[in-house]
Amino acid sequence: MTTALTAFSSATMSSTLNLPSLGDTTSGIISQQEEYQLGRSWLKVLRNQTPMVSDPQLKDYLENLIYRLAASSQLQDHRLVPLVINSPVLNAFAAPGGIVGVNTGLFLNAETEAQFAAVLAHELAHLSQRHYARNVEEARNKSIPTAAAILGSILIMATAGGDAGAAALTSTVAGMQSAQLRFSRQFEREADNLGITTLAKAGFDPQAMPEIFEEMNKASRYGSRPPEFLLTHPVTENRIADSRARADQMSAQKLRTSKGSLNYQFMRMRAAVLNSKNHHEMARQFNKELNSGLTKASAATRYGLALASMKTRDFKEAERQMESLLQKYPENPHLIMTQASLEAQAGKTKQGLARIDQALSINPDSYPLLATRAEILLKQQNYIEARNELLKLSRLRPEDPDIWFELAEVQGLADDIVGLHQSRAEYFFLNGNTDDAIKHLQYAVKMAGDNFSLKSKLQQKLTDMQNYRQKLRNS
């Protein structure tokens, strides 16, 4: 399976640590609340300009893993926003405001869940130690553009339009990359040490940190360009040795740790299928691996073959693989959801819906289960019920633009035009397009007619958005 994923990736591209106190100096430069507000403003721009993965299973998996790691970290503010970015480039990052982004390329390159979690634990350590704020202090001393310049560029984008703001933002970030976005050796060492501790406390093998660093280092030797992650997180032999020594210390504590779960391997396959440009070839390669009998991860390979076969509409092959998997893992939620989606695509929507309903009786608020149910209802052309499922999700996940996008589409099919404009307004607002968000709310207010309660609610939302836009312009 690793060989296959590597091919797809290349084709598409506890001892106490004496950490320095942040003290009042750093807080005086940029407070935690300012960091949070800056990050949330930047998040809107990021969503607007970067291709995001909307797959509910991948998103839900990443969210659960990050919160598991955060619970074992030194992070105090757990208002986190995990993002899956649709790019085969090996990269991950953390930004002020609790934003943690992961490229699909990290799934393809991290062979075990522990290695994947090691990168996330490292990024969470940057957040918990407020390395961004400490870099701002250093940048101020060197007269490098700081948070105010970035925020100013973001505000231009939010108010004056994309081109002007994008140019300002590009110029600002270009001037910062060498000094601010690339953390110092001291900060990287802190993030490594704390990340390894977090990793072990969360139940993952601490040796995964030096392992993934070594793999990245090898990739940089043989490639014309090193992995994107290494451009902002340079890995040296000394750093690998230091992380190995720290991992050995944690291993000596004999905590119960593992390399990770089978579910991670399933998510690697979802990421691989997402990034593949030739699903027929992918299916052939997985078939070849399974028939050779040499694969060490037959369950994940079978899952990959099922997903690739669904993409090529070879439902018989997909059904064969899923039947084999469900016999061995009948209660695995990812397999249940994939089987239900397969049944819906193959014209067995009632069967798929019954399967999802059974799973929802155990976990009624599951994001991916509810999203799968809405997907099946949409295939049944049951637009009213599909809309109701997505409305429930919009209440559970009000800051998820993917939900609002899907909801608007279904509301249109259900002839709920006022609702469509409401949902589009939420979608545009979360993606940093305040002007279009306000336009859609204005349409909704006009269409509300004599419904006083709805009209009042919409008018209040419109007023809030207009005040938000004015506040940006006055900043």
N, C-alpha and C positions, 0 to 999 in steps of 0.2 A: 504494500500500500504506500509506503514511504517513497519508493521509486516512482510510482504513478504520480503522487502529489508533486514530487520534485519536477517531474516532466511538465506537468501542467503549470507549475509556478514559473519555470524558466521560459516556457512557451509564451506566456502572457505577462510575463513579468510579475539558658539565656544569660549571657554575661552582659553587664551594664555597659552602655556606650556613653562616653563623656562628650555629649554634643553641645556645641555652643548655644548659649541662651539667645533667643531673638531679642528679648528686652524691648524697651520703649523706642529704641532708635529705629528698628525696622517698622514697628507699628506706626511711627510718626511719618514714615515715607508713604506707606500704603496700608491701610487697615484691612482686616479680614473681610469686613463688609464691602470695602471698596474693591478688593480682589473679586469678591463674589459678583458684584454688579458689573465689573469689567468683563468677567468671564461670561456672564449671561448675555451681555451685549455682543460679545465676540461670537458666542454660540449661534446667534441668529445669522451672522455673516457667514460663518462656517457652513451652516446648513444650506444657505442660499447658493454657495459657490462650490460645494464639494458633493460628489455622488455618494449618497448614503445607502446602506443596505436596509431594506424594509422587511426582510424575512423575520416573522415573529419568533421563530424558534431560535435563530442565531442571536437576536437581540435579547430574548429572555435568558438564554444561557449565559451571555456575557454579563448581564445585570446581576444574576444570582451569584456568579463567581466573584465579581467585584465586591459585592456586599459581604460575601463570605470572607474575603481577604481583608476588607476594611474593618470588620469586627475584630480581627486579630492584629490590627495595625495601631499606630499612635495617632491616627487621624481623629480629630475631634469633631469636625464638621462633616457629617455624613450626607449632606445634600449633593449627591453625586449624579452626574449625567453620563452614563456609558453610551458610546457611539460605535457602530460598526461601519467602517468606511469601505466603499466598494473599490478596492485597489489591490492588485496582486503584489505590490511593493511591500517588503518587510518593514513595518513601522508601527510604532505606538507612541502616544504622547499623553501628557497630563497638562491641563491649563488651569489658570485661576478660576474659581467658581466651581471646582469639583468636576470639571469636564475631563473624561478619560476616553480617548479615542484609540481604536484598534483597527488596523487595516486587515482585510481578509487575508493578506499575505502573511500575517503572523500565524494564522491558523495553518496555512500551508507549510510553514517552515518549522514550527515548534512541534516536534514529534510526539511529545507527551503533554498531558494536561499540566503537569508540574512545571514543565518548561514554559508553557504559555502563561501560567499563573506567576512564574518568576518575573516575567517582564511587567506584568500588571502590578505586582508587589513593589517592584522598583519604582514605578510611576507613582503609586500611592505614597511612597516615602518622600518623593519630591513635594507632594502636596502637604503631607503632615509636617514636614520641616520648613514649609513656606519658602522653598528655595527661590521661587519667583520673586517674592517680596525682597529677599536678601540680594538678588541680582539687581533689582531696581535701585537699591542703595548703592551698589557698586557702580552701576551705570550712571547714576547721578554724579558720583565723584569724578567720572571720566567724561561727563558731558555727552553721554549717549542718549538718544531719544528713549523715553521711558513710557510708563503706562499712560500718561496724559496724551502723548503723541499718538499712541495706538488708539486710545479711546476717541480722540479727535477725528482720526481717519474713519473709524467705525460710524461716528455720528454723521460725517459727510455722506457716507454710503446710505445711511438710514434716511437722510433728509434730501440730499441733492441728486440722488441717482447713483447707479452702480459704477459708471465709468470714472467719474471724478473721485469717488471714495476709494475705488479699487486702486487707482493710481497712487493716491496718498498712502493707502495701507501698504501697498507693495514697497513704496519708497521707505516708509518707516521701518518695516520689518527687515528689509535688506540692510538697513543701517544697524540693525540690532543683532543679526544672526551670529556673528562671531563672538560677541561679548555677552548677550543676554540669553539667547536661546540655547546656546551651548553652555551647559553648566560647568563649573570649575571642577577640577579633579577632587577637591575636598567634598563638594556637593555630591558628586557621583559616588564617591566612597561611602558617604553617609547613606545614600539611597541604596547602595548594594548591601551594606551591613544591616540596615533596618529592614530592607526587603527580604533578605534571607531569614531573619527572625520572624517576620510576618508569615512567610511561606511555611516555615516549620510549624508555627503555632496554628496555622489554618489546616494542617494535616498533610502538607505536601513535602516531598523529599527536598531538603535544602540544597542537595547537590545539583538540583536542576538549574540553579542560577549560573554556576560556572559552566555547566554543560551547554546552555543556550548561548552564552558568551563565546565559548569555543567554536560552536557551529557558525556563529556570525563572523568570527574572525577568519575561519576557513573560507567562507563565502567571499570575503573581501580580498583574499589572496588570489583567488582564481577568476574573479570577475573584473570587468573593466571599470566598474563603479561599485563601491561598497554598498551594503544595504542602507537604506535611508536612515534607519535607526542609529547606525554608527556615525552618521554625520553630526548628530547632536549628542550622541552618547559614545564617544570614542573608547574602544576597548583595546587595552594594551596587555602584553603578557604579564606585567606586574599586577594589573587589575584582576586578571583571571586568577593569578596565584593568590591574591588577597581574598577574593571571593571564595576560592577553594578552601583556604584556611578558615574563614568564617563559617563556611558550610560544615567543615569538619567539627568545629566547636559545637554547632547545633546538633549534628548527628550524634555526638558523644552524649548528649542529654537523653538519648534514646526515647524521643517522642514518637508516637505512632504516626508514621507518615507513609505516603504512597506516591507512585508515579502518576496517579490520576485515574479517571473513570473512562468507561467505554463511551459514555455520552459525548465526551470531548472528541473521540474519534469519529462519531457520527457527525458532529458539527464541522470537523475538518472536511468531511465529505460534502456537506452542504456548501461550504465555502468553495471547495474545488469545483463543484458543478456550477456554482454561480459564476466563477471566473473562466470556466471552459468556453472556448469558442467552437468546439467540435464535439458535441455530445455523442455522435456516432462512434468517433474514434475512442472517446473515453470509455464507452460501453465495451468496445472490443478489447481494450487494454485490461479492464477489470475482469472480463470474461476469461482472458488469457491467464491472468493471475490465479483466478479460482480453479481453472482446469489444470494448472501446473501442480497444484497441491503444495506449493512451497510458501504460500503467503502465511505470515504469522498473525495477521489480523483479519481473518476471514469474515467475521461479523461486520466489521467496518467496510470491507471490500464489497460484501454482498449489498450492504446499504448503499454504497456508492453506485453499484450497478443498477440497483432499483431506481435510484434518483435519475441516473443518466437515461435509463430506459423509459422513464416517465417523460423525460424531455423529448425523446424521439418517438413517443407514442407507441412504444412496444410494450403494451400493457400486460401481455402474457408473460414476458420475461420479468417484468417488475413484480407481477403477482407471485411468480415462482420464488423469487428471492425474498419477498416480504413474508410469504408463508413459512419459509425456512427460519427466518429471523424470529417471527412471532411464536413459533413452536418453542424456541429456546428462551426468548425474553418476552413473555406474553403481557407483562405489565409495564414495559418500558414506554413512557409517554411519547417519546419521539417516534417510536415505531407505530404506536397507535395513531398519532396524527398523520404520519406519512401514509399509513394504510387507508385511513379515512379519505385523505386527499386523492389517493390512487383510485379508490372505489368511485369517488365523485367524478373523476376524469374519465373513468371507464364506463360511465353511465349508470352506476349503482349508487345514486345519491342517497336513497333511503337507507341503504346498508351503512354507508359512511356516516350519515347523520346519527343513526342509532349507536354506532361505535363511539362517536364524540359525546353524545348525551350521557352514555354510561360513564365515561371518564369525567365529565363535568359534574356528575352526581357526587363524586368524591372530592373534586377540586373546582368548585363553582366559579371562582374568580380568576381562573388561570388565563392569562393574556393569550398565549398561543392556542389554547383550546378554544377560547371564544372567537379568536380570529379565524381558526379553521372552520368553526361552525358557520360563521358569517360567509366564508368562502363557498362552502357547500350550498348554503341557502341561496347564494347568488347564482350558482349553477342551476339550481332548481327554478330560478326566476321568481323566487319568493322574496321580492324586494322589501316588503314591509317588515317581515321578520328579520331579514338581514340588516335592515336599518336599525331595528331595535337592539340587536346584538352589538352593533357598532356604537350606538348611543350609550350603551352600558360601558363599553370600553372607553369611550370619551370621558366618562365620569371617573373611571378608574385611573386613566392615564391622560389627564387634561393637557399635559405639555408635550405630548407625542404627536408631531405633525403628520406622521404616517396614518394615524387613526383618523384625523380630521380629513385628510385627502380621500381615504377610502369611503368615509361617511358621506362626504359631499357627492361622490360619484353615485353611491347607492340612493341617496336622497333624490338626486335627479331622476333616477330610474323609477323611484316610488312617487314621483310628482310632488315631492315635498320641496317646493322651490324656495320658500322662506328658509327652511332648514339648510338647504344647499348653500345659500348665501351666508348664513351664519357659520357654517363649517369652513367655507372657503376663507372667510375673514380670519378665523382662528388659524388656519393653515398658513396664510400669508403673513400673519403677525409673527408666528413662531419661526418663520423663515426670513424675518427681517424686512419684509415688504409692507411697511405700515400704510402707505398710500393706498395700495390695492385692498388691504384689509378694511380700511375705512370706507372705500367705495362699496364693497360688498355689504357692509353693515348698513350703509345708507339705502341700498336696494332693499334690504330686508325690512327696514323700518317702513319704507313706502308700501311694501307688499303686505305688511301686517294688518292693514285695514282697520277694522273696528275692534280688533282684539286688544283691548286696553292693557291687559296684564303682559302679554307678549311684547307689545309696542314699548311699554315702559322699561322692560328688561333690556330690549335691544337698544333703546335710546341711552340707557345708563352705560351699556357696554361701549356704544359709540362715543359718548362723552369721555369715558376713561381712555379710549384709544387716542382721541384728539388731544387730550391733555398730555398723554405720554409723548405724542409727536411734538407738541409745543415745548415740552420740557427738554427734549433732545435738541431742538433748535435753539433754545436759550442757553444750553450748557456751554 
